């Protein structure tokens, strides 16, 4: 787009400049008289005469206009055009005549000062009329002439303003009002963008006058700088107060706390999770269900946030609470009383790898609260109402006890089980029952069972045994959760926390409550987005197809069985081939000769690897042993060659000239300083053995001995099986060495010896891996079928890594690791002959079983949560239907309409969940 736009750069600039000039002729679009005003908010920026401008904007008093001064259009206001806003009669003047001053003193004009000539734009000139009202709108700050209704029995001025979508900054003699649209926009900017009140009002000042924002009324801070007079109104501070009231009214409206309803109970003004099991909400009290069943367990995550600090208030005795305890923060008075009478003994953590407990008593000066902490549902990340507390020092047990007790009492039945995830649960859960047992202020429901857990991220900072005891994938009934979802909640909350740091305590907690409620609201309306509708429909179709196939072919269900392939050894293959040797039409002894050749190949590779590790400074004893190995290997190769012509069907020299490939060798296998690694015709590791896989099967078919090709292919498979088995043992040994030797090496000598054992085992791993790769390469040369090659897959270096489940069971990022493909080829044989392998498979089987169980639980929980979500929306539809009926009985038309709108919203959410 940018490339296409560049040629029009000057054209666009000309359009912007042309907008500065008046149209020609400059006449009113309604009456054709001289046009002196232009509205920048009306479509096409029309020009009006003064009279038409007033008439046209009688119901649009907050539009921004400009006035022609014979040179250019300068910023102006509808008040300067003579517009008067009438309240109480649909915008028409009050028939009673005059206007009601509503107690505004006649000398109010003394509160305004004249600006010096040329001191600023005319529309920012201080109004001299007692009827002038400062209106803060989404676009700018306006000065409006307002006439109140003076009919007998008319409402107070602040209520008349409210009927006109204007929220008065005071109930007595209002001189400032905020539009409902502006308040909605501010709280939306606050929850979406973290916009503070100061930044938002600063934007409005710039909108009002970009060149002279300092002349727009703001706060006492600017008064102290001498920018404004002391008599200027303080719209910023008024906006803080009004926004608190606006948040409260919004919550009351959304939750149905209207006239005639009882006072809201703790946590009543905010939302909770719609998909968590809640008897009486999404589980009917008429149903006969076993709430003790694991599917009805409530998963709770607990955490603290030290970014939400709060300064000590300047005037704590003057603080006024609007919704104390009705949101997510607990009731302040009861919480303070609990803290004053509940001991919090200092404990030291015995989990050596985690220091959170040891830092729980850290204190910071000048802070009334060092942070906040509380509970949320672990599966969906919805904050639990009336379960958030503030910290006086660090993240102490006494604080989190209070949060947990109130969390398990919200929307739960004592029969339900609770699974808690907390980053220090290995310490916290030890004394939980003890500390709460004798507390006179809080207690857990009788018989409540709590299963402690630690989130997958934090558990890796603990001791190794904490992983198996507390990780979510070993927590029955948890499903697939990571136990860390509350960390994502803090990130959005921390956007507004800095601006709330210096607020009054009630204001700060109300701001946090509203932010958390918005988070829960978004989860409610977006819950159906977890799985796209098209994908769910596809799954249903696949399920139907699977069930149909099950009836026609029961073997289709075999995919759920663990696939263990019985792998024949090279000896069993050799015995079988010898017993059926006549079937292949080969000379007698061909099987034994092929077996010997394959063993010599292994010896060649081992000699090459040992030569690679040999150094020029090796001892004479080692040199002599290598020379003797060389001679023995050469002797065996010579013996193999002497018998070769009997089985090859031709001259050995002619056959070897047609060899299609040579054996693989280790990378960088030779060194000019090593006499055993210098390529030469006498190097036994370079001798090409006359095997069908090297010579090509067509040669043997031409001489009528093609059966030897099939014999080698089967022997290669047996050799691959033996090699993979040895590879399993070597990898298992390496994992055990890491776990028992390397990780526990406490000094340099032990560490060196441990890594020496690792290096020796790694050499064995590489040897067997090299043999297997050569086997597979030769199988391909023998034209092995896809069924063979699919079983003997390509071996990658990444599959030769140490098993994390054994070497480091608490390592991050490996909780859902599975074994490589070759581990399942012959489990019965491995476990029968090797204790280490038995334990190796034991550990992996248990971890795989736990992973399977969690996924099985997840499937069942998702089914239940889908139903619980549907029932939650149904309960909200019923709730608002009842509200509508009650409102209709009292002729409350507004509540009837609002209830109908809420019913429709929840019906739509219900239809897509």
NORNOR-V211435 format. One record per backbone hydrogen bond with DSSP energy under -1.0 kcal/mol. CO is the residue of the C=O (numbers start at 1). NH is the residue of the N-H. If there is no record, write none. Layout:
co-><CO,CO>
nh-><NH,NH>
//
This chain:
co-><1,2,5,6,8,9,10,11,12,13,14,15,17,25,26,28,33,36,37,38,42,46,47,48,48,49,50,51,52,53,55,60,64,65,66,67,72,74,78,79,85,89,94,101,105,107,108,109,116,121,122,129,131,133,134,135,136,140,142,144,145,147,151,156,157,158,159,161,162,165,167,175,176,177,178,179,180,181,182,183,184,185,186,187,188,189,189,196,197,198,199,200,201,202,203,204,205,212,213,219,219,220,222,223,229,234,235,236,237,238,239,240,241,242,243,244,245,246,247,248,249,250,251,252,256,258,265,278,278,278,283,284,287,289,290,293,294,298,299,300,301,303,305,307,310,310,315,316,323,325,326,327,328,328,331,332,333,334,335,336,351,355,357,359,360,366,369,371,372,373,374,375,376,377,382,388,389,391,394,396,397,398,399,400,401,402,403,404,407,413,417,418,419,420,421,422,424,424,425,431,432,433,445,449,451,453,455,458,459,463,464,465,466,467,470,471,472,475,479,482,484,486,487,489,490,493,496,501,504,505,506,507,508,509,510,511,512,513,514,515,516,517,518,519,520,521,522,526,527,532,533,534,535,536,537,538,539,540,541,542,543,544,545,546,547,548,549,553,554,555,557,558,569,570,571,572,573,574,575,576,578,580,581,587,589,590,591,592,593,594,595,596,597,598,599,600,601,602,603,604,605,606,607,608,609,610,615,619,620,621,622,623,624,625,626,627,628,629,630,631,632,633,634,635,636,637,638,639,644,644,645,651,652,653,655,656,671,674,680,683,684,689,691,691,692,694,697,698,699,700,705,706,707,708,709,710,711,712,713,714,715,716,717,718,719,720,721,722,723,724,725,726,727,728,729,730,731,732,733,734,735,736,737,737,738,742,747,748,749,750,751,752,753,754,755,756,757,758,759,760,761,762,763,764,765,766,767,768,769,770,771,772,773,774,775,776,777,778,779,780,785,786,788,791,796,797,803,804,808,814,820,821,824,826,827,828,829,830,834,835,836,837,838,839,840,841,842,843,844,845,846,847,848,849,850,851,852,853,854,855,856,857,858,859,860,861,862,863,864,865,866,867,868,869,870,871,872,873,874,875,876,877,878,879,880,881,882,883,884,885,887,888,891,892,893,894,895,896,897,898,899,900,901,902,903,904,905,906,907>
nh-><5,6,8,9,12,13,14,15,16,17,18,19,20,27,35,32,28,68,48,66,45,39,29,36,37,53,54,55,56,57,58,63,40,76,38,74,69,67,83,82,147,92,97,104,108,110,111,112,119,124,125,132,146,144,177,142,179,137,135,133,85,87,154,160,161,162,163,166,165,180,178,134,169,136,167,183,184,185,186,187,188,189,190,191,192,193,195,200,201,202,203,204,205,206,207,208,209,215,216,222,223,224,227,226,232,238,239,240,241,242,243,244,245,246,247,248,249,250,251,252,253,254,255,257,258,261,268,281,282,283,280,287,289,291,293,296,297,419,378,421,376,374,372,309,368,369,318,319,326,267,269,386,387,388,335,336,337,338,339,340,354,359,360,362,394,312,310,391,305,389,303,384,301,381,377,330,373,370,396,400,401,402,403,404,405,406,407,408,410,416,298,451,300,453,302,425,427,428,429,435,436,437,448,418,420,422,459,461,462,466,467,469,470,471,454,474,475,478,481,456,487,490,491,493,494,497,500,311,508,509,510,511,512,513,514,515,516,517,518,519,520,521,522,523,524,525,526,529,530,536,537,538,539,540,541,542,543,544,545,546,547,548,549,550,551,552,553,556,557,558,560,561,573,574,575,576,577,578,579,580,581,583,584,590,593,594,595,596,597,598,599,600,601,602,603,604,605,606,607,608,609,610,611,612,613,614,618,623,624,625,626,627,628,629,630,631,632,633,634,635,636,637,638,639,640,641,642,643,647,648,649,655,656,657,658,659,674,677,683,686,687,691,694,695,696,660,701,702,703,705,708,709,711,712,713,714,715,716,717,718,719,720,721,722,723,724,725,726,727,728,729,730,731,732,733,734,735,736,737,738,739,740,741,742,743,745,751,752,753,754,755,756,757,758,759,760,761,762,763,764,765,766,767,768,769,770,771,772,773,774,775,776,777,778,779,780,781,782,784,783,789,790,792,793,799,800,807,808,811,817,823,824,565,830,831,832,833,834,838,839,840,841,842,843,844,845,846,847,848,849,850,851,852,853,854,855,856,857,858,859,860,861,862,863,864,865,866,867,868,869,870,871,872,873,874,875,876,877,878,879,880,881,882,883,884,885,886,887,888,889,892,891,893,896,897,898,899,900,901,902,903,904,905,906,907,908,909,910,911>
//
